[in-house]
Amino acid sequence: MKSKPLHIKLDQKQEKLKSELNMQDDVVFKQIFIPGYEVSGLFVFVNGTMDYPAFNEIVLDLSAAQVETRHPVSIEQLVISKICSVREQDVETYETAKEYIFDGKTLLFIDGMANGYALNLEKEKVRTLGEPSTERVVRGPKLGFIESLQENIGLIRQYSNHPNLIVKQQKFGTMEKREVALIYYEGKARDSLLKEVNKRINEVRATDLQDSGMLEELIEDTALTPFPQIQNTERPDKVLAALQEGRVVIMVDGSPFALMAPTTITMLLQSPDDYYERWVAGSFLRVLRYLSLFVTVFLSGIYISLVSFNPGMLPTELAMTIAGTRENVPFPPFVEAIIMEVTIELLREAGIRLPSPIGQTVGLVGGVIIGQAAVQANIVSSLMVIIVSITTITSFTVPQYSFGLAFRALRFGAMIFAAVLGLYGTTLFFIIVISHLSKLTSFQEPYFQPMDFIGKKTWKDAFLRLPKRKKGGGFF
């Protein structure tokens, strides 16, 4: 139903607005008097959203306004001249008035005038810029995004002043309107990619978007995978590098994480440290991450396979040592591994949820005490504690937190396959994972690109990080 136009009388406006707003206590109605014109004005705003110094300045200007004797102006012209710097839209109906009020705007109505004005006097509540909490580097920029979309876009503009950097903004949500920005370099981002990203975003029918993670799940290629198909970051330098590579960046107001698409597995294993340090160190760290992924997923499964099914593959002395550590353990290797892995995951989750000083203490002391107590109680073997500790440490080497979570979950799958089929099961699970990754796409781009294992790109910036002057392309 079409909203009714505003009343001309100020008192009628106020009563109708109170009715439309359900008499909410945090909505403030403040009347002022303009003496030179003998009329009253009404400000309407939500308490707590106002930039009060700017508001008081406008109130004082209007309250002190007098009719000019030489060049008189109308009340409408006077008001517009006083609010020109903060005026955004005219308000003509009660429905639009209600939308502007709950969007943080301040409304101004003048007695005798049908229309009102929406003023941008909102003081945004944001935290100060600081170091990213999830992507810290030893060397490089220390600034990270915050929850303000405009501040984040300004930070990107600060890093890049190129005129071809395009920012498109639109609002989504049926209950809570959330602003989403699409950022790309014109001429570098493919038209087909831009069309696909716009199509998926426009198809979103979510009632609310509190974080970019919610939007990520709604626009990814498939939900039937543990692997993230869109890269997220808190770092402006990574966003700029992605834009220079022709990728598209999506940012959501209220979220400090930017989404970058399309994404490949090699991008998720790259860190800014690879490029800010010498290429030898960068290449070493990158190879170490690939080895860490394999250890994270398969070390526990290989232990279960060798001890339960294939002990003959172990050197005799090592086999005797393992048998000695498990002599009084009543559980099979699979149950032993499950107990320790679940315990470590619980400690890790508890450490995240607790306050930082307490969380670090719980993670360190809890792991040591529980592991030692479990060995002394003959619940698990000492070698199993070492293996679980190694897999836990290697899981932290993945730069992308969500990507590391996927491999932590896959570790349990590898253990189940190993407990049923031994080394055959471990090999089968490896083939299944590789096959799944080979079929996976990110915005219709292969997830394994450029991991063709034979092309130059693989060695130049996928597995290794050769000197920058020897290769082309962007960072990260």
C-alpha angles and dihedrals in degrees: 000000000000115000119245119251119254121273117247095224113080095220091053091049091052095049093046092048091050088052093048091048093049092241092286113189097220093059109095124209111195122179124202133185125229102206100193092058097031092230134122129232131203128212118197122188144140112264113247097028098079130108091219099192091057091043093051090050092057092045091052092048092051095042091053096044116127132185111264111235098203100038108016118193131197122257089251093054091047094052093047091051091052096048101034094111094056102027113119112162141356117246116222106160137039091241093058089043090057092048093051093048094054090043088065098260126135116231124213122197127182123206110254095021119105097206129058135202131244110218126198100225095135117137107210115222108220137148121246122266114272145153116306110259097211102036109044120167133196093223128022141051115342099200121109136183123270134202096276114094094201092050090050093049089048089052091053090048088052090056093044127030094175113137091221092066102109125199119190118185131191138158127245137185135070098229104021114032108220123186118229125192126205112202128187144139112259109233094022103061111072117245091230090056093048090049092050094047092049091047094053094045092049090051092059111113099176118148092218139011110198095165141011088250089070091052091046091059092049097052103035121113097248137000093205096090137072092222122095111240094193123055119228129198144171093207123098091202091059090048091052091049090051091050091051089053090057097257126138123241123208122195129185124206109248095028127096091202122090121204120225123196143229101029134191131194091251092058091054090055096050123096131192087240088069090066101034093056130057114293093244092057091042092052091046093051092047094052088047090057093054090051090046091055091055092047092048094054105033111025095085091044092050090051091052092047096049096044098041104034113008111033089142089072091065123085110261096245092049092047090051091049092051091047090052093052091050097044096108098028108115097198130078116248093260094056090043091053094045091053093052097040093050091046092052092048090051091050091048092050092046091050091055095049097046123077111280101257092044093042093055091049093049092048095049103035094035093053094047095045096044093046093049093045092048091053093048091048090052091237093124134010123253090242090057090055090052092049093049090048091052094049090048092052094046091051089063093060093075107102093209111068096203091049090052090050090058092056092045088057092046090056089073091051091053090051092052093049090047092050091053104037106013117216090348088060092048091051091046091051091050090053091048092052093047091047091050092049090048091056095043120103137190112211087339092307118120112261090217094053120152092016095101089137091222107053126094092244090066093062098034101055112350109061096009135030108222122191112293095235088058095056141043132222133063135293132275 
